[in-house]
Amino acid sequence: MKIRHENPRPDLEYRVQAPLRLELQDGEIVIIQQWSLTGITFPKQSDVLPKKGFLTIPFQGVDIRFPVSFSKAEGDYDLAFKDLTGRQREIIGVFYRSILSGKMAAAEDMITSLDTPVDLVPMGETEEEETQGKAKNSPRVFRVIWNVFFYVALALTLVGLIGGQIWNRLSSVNFANGRVVAPVINHLVTEAAYVDAVLIVAGQNVKRGQTLVRLSNPERDSATDDLRRDIARAQKQTRNARALLENHLGQTDLHRAPLEAAYRDALSQRRLADFVGNYDLGSVVAAWVALQNFDLEHSATLGDFHDIRTKLKAQLDEAKDLERRLKRDLGNAKSSARAMDIVAQADGVVSEIFVFQDEYLARGRNALTLEENTPRRIQAWVDEARADAIYLDMETEITFRNALGKRKLTGVITDITAGLDSETDNGFGMIITVDVPEMTTKETRELLRVAAPVKLKGLKDWHRFWWAD
């Protein structure tokens, strides 16, 4: 054991050699051999000197440990104590002065006391610390006022929160998953087709039955074209048949003239006495009958004028019937082709358009959505256990927030349906539909955004106090 005595001097910069342990922030422990009341000398070469740590004074098997902070001193490895408390300075001073006076000495890795016991370290506050603590305290009157105010505010807050929840439970029925819904109609494609033209734009007002999207099907178009070609051929056949008939009828006088001449010749060969006595008039009668049958359009033999006329007339009628039938088929084909077009199913506003020109659409594809000219509504879900607490025409309170801030509206339950809400996974319950009678269709579109979340609750009959209007 080596004991080194130094004369005590008032200068605090004298460094003593006694083992102190410094625990760094990364957990490493280094042994400090030189230190004073102002600081320590770091024993290792390091580019970065520690700024904080835990200083341990090993005294006769008992470790005195407290946190310390450092600042850079003049030497390369010198560190100065920073922001030590009065008690910490007192502890370091006790050991520093005892080592300088010879009352303590370093023995291997600890400090021992030689002849006299160690001075007691005061555990209470120093006068300086007590003065600083009182200076931070506010006057007693202010503390009393503050405590009274704090506890009164806390009591009012608790009563307001708990009492408000109890009152809401008794006076209203809360609905879950409240949201704004619009009366939207999806217009689906009934048959695979191509988009020929989109006749509307989003946001446009349309009338029921108005054509919105014009569609076409190549198979239907080809069938229509075939019918048009067949009609053209049938019209040509009709014109030819009519021309033949008219040409044949134009020869009526030519075919009638020989019959009339034969009749006149038969008359000229008879005398007046023959007519008076009815003698030898057979040729006259035969010629007259032949002429009358011709004028009455009766055919006498196959292949005569009227037989040919009858056949030509039948050909014309057949051609005309074929033409009428083909035109009827063409009209049906056009109607069938136009039946694929997307037409408005109700009066309203086009919300979204999902197709574009020349696009091929499969059957069942949603082409566009149309919002009907009816006000937007609120839908929500409630457990079926509350079925006895809600009813149609029940008044509701709608709360939501938009760019203008928090808004409240009054609604009325118009529909209650039991089932599963397709928009949620809450399970079986009741789906509530609420209308806002005080708002028009235009106002609901401007204020209530589709699918916007809202807070919805039903108000019981006695939700207002008895003195409220």
PyMOL commands that set and color helices and strands:
alter all, ss='L'
color gray80, all
select helices_A, chain A and resi 86-101+127-136+140-171+218-249+252-268+272-277+282-295+305-338+384-389+441-447
alter helices_A, ss='H'
color red, helices_A
select strands_A, chain A and resi 16-23+29-35+39-41+52-59+62-72+78-82+104-107+110-113+172-181+184-188+193-198+205-206+211-216+342-343+348-353+360-361+366-372+377-382+395-402+405-420+428-435+455-459
alter strands_A, ss='S'
color yellow, strands_A
deselect
rebuild
show_as cartoon
